[in-house]
Amino acid sequence: MLKSLTRTVAGSFFLSIILAAMMGLLVVTLRWSHQGRAELKSRLRKGKPEIIIFWHEYLFVMSPVLPRRCSALQSPHPDGRVLAGASRLFGLRPIWGSSNRKALSGLRQLAGELKSGRSAVITPDGPRGPARTLSMGPISLAQLTGAPITIVAWSAQHYWRAKSWDKMRFPKPFSPIACRWSEPIYLPRKKSKKEMEQQRLLIEAQLNKLVSSLDGNNQDGQVT
């Protein structure tokens, strides 16, 4: 039934409202501790947009806590459109594309968003994985625009994990949750595929290191 709802305009809109309500209600119950978010907002207020990336497993509670004036790369799949509808209610502008569908078109649109002053949000292992493996999208976008990359991760003291490809995390209500936003990472302009691959591996390693650092301070989640 849910699949059939996602394939109609009315059904997709209804599910987006429900999803946004669930996301919003959960977020306000959590005991957030942000590090680096105020600094990011200060930079963005100066009209210097950034490329914000985090793994797909963190997606459920990120939309409500992202800064204003962000545009997010969204999968054109029906499920992606439901998520895009929910995210739009928190101020995110959807840009259609993914690592395997309309990738070039999405990249060009995000470049235009950055040039207009809006930050770009990408889950670089989405929409189908492999989990925690960075696609070339953020690197190509940084090379194209000169915008820096900000990596983000969070860890809740108590959370569930889904049995999906990304093992998506769902914080338990009222749980303490630490969220860390990095300093901007500026990538030198490169032309060769080898040099860009080195940059991709560097950002991937830094994001996974951030995840490990946060998780090391919190209790393991529970798979449901």
Sequence and secondary structure as in RCSB ss.txt:
>XXXX:A:sequence
MLKSLTRTVAGSFFLSIILAAMMGLLVVTLRWSHQGRAELKSRLRKGKPEIIIFWHEYLFVMSPVLPRRCSALQS
PHPDGRVLAGASRLFGLRPIWGSSNRKALSGLRQLAGELKSGRSAVITPDGPRGPARTLSMGPISLAQLTGAPIT
IVAWSAQHYWRAKSWDKMRFPKPFSPIACRWSEPIYLPRKKSKKEMEQQRLLIEAQLNKLVSSLDGNNQDGQVT
>XXXX:A:secstr
 HHHHHTSHHHHHHHHHHHHHHHHHHHHHSEEEEESHHHHHHHHHTT   EEE  GGGGGGTGGGS SSEEEEE 
 SHHHHHHHHHHHTTT EEEE  SSSSHHHHHHHHHHHHHTT EEEE TTTTT  TT   SHHHHHHHHH   EE
EEEEEESSEEE SSTT  EEE TT EEEEEE   B      SHHHHHHHHHHHHHHHHHHHHHHHTTS   EE 
